[in-house]
Structures are given as structure tokens and as C-alpha cells.
Amino acid sequence: MIERFFRSQKEECVRQQNFADFQEAETAISGWIRWYNERRAHQALGYLSPQQYGASRLAVRPALSL
């Protein structure tokens, strides 16, 4: 799973740009990671973003009784 994440990161972010310095790369990669988690549709998650998938799982999770 993590190998796929890094492959996507390289293909969709890193290899698409020529960074002038480390700060520029860090800013772009951080932004990509936010987009990946908040907005990018993932086939394995039913075409939801990880954030949307997590929220939907919480919504259907039964409450624990004490």
C-alpha cells in the first residue's frame, strides 16, 4: 500500500515539476499530500477520498454502550 502511495506521489507531483530548492519541494509535496487525503478519489475506497471514506465509516459506526 505504501509503495503505491509513493508511486502516485512521484508520478502526480514530484516528476511533474522542477523544484528550485528544498522549500519549494516541501511546499508542493505537502500540498499534494493534503489534496491526496482530502480530495483525490481512490478506487479502493469506492471513489471517495480518504477523508470522505473515514467520515462515512464514522457515520455508520454503532455507538458503544457502556
C-alpha positions in Angstrom: 0.0 0.0 0.0 2.7 2.5 0.9 4.6 1.7 -2.3 1.5 2.7 -4.3 1.3 6.0 -2.3 5.0 6.8 -3.2 4.5 5.8 -6.8 1.4 8.1 -7.1 3.4 10.9 -5.3 6.2 10.6 -7.8 4.0 10.4 -10.9 1.5 13.1 -9.9 3.7 15.6 -8.1 7.4 15.2 -7.9 8.2 14.3 -11.6 5.8 17.0 -12.9 7.9 19.9 -11.5 11.5 21.1 -11.3 11.9 22.5 -7.8 14.3 25.4 -7.3 15.0 24.4 -3.7 14.0 22.2 -0.8 11.4 24.7 0.5 9.6 24.8 -2.8 9.6 21.0 -3.0 8.4 20.7 0.6 5.5 23.2 0.0 4.4 21.4 -3.2 4.6 17.9 -1.7 2.8 19.0 1.4 0.0 20.5 -0.7 -0.2 17.3 -2.8 -0.5 15.1 0.4 -3.4 17.3 1.6 -5.1 17.0 -1.8 -4.4 13.2 -1.8 -6.1 12.8 1.5 -8.9 15.3 1.3 -10.0 15.4 -2.4 -8.4 12.7 -4.6 -10.8 9.8 -5.3 -9.4 6.4 -4.5 -10.7 3.4 -6.4 -10.1 1.1 -3.4 -12.3 3.4 -1.2 -15.3 3.4 -3.6 -14.0 6.5 -5.4 -14.0 8.5 -2.2 -11.1 10.5 -0.7 -9.6 9.0 2.5 -11.2 11.9 4.4 -14.6 11.2 2.9 -14.3 7.5 3.5 -13.3 7.9 7.1 -16.2 10.3 7.7 -18.6 7.8 6.1 -17.3 5.0 8.3 -17.7 7.1 11.5 -21.3 7.9 10.4 -22.3 4.3 10.2 -20.4 3.0 13.2 -22.7 2.0 16.0 -22.2 3.8 19.3 -20.6 1.9 22.1 -22.7 1.3 25.1 -21.2 1.5 28.5 
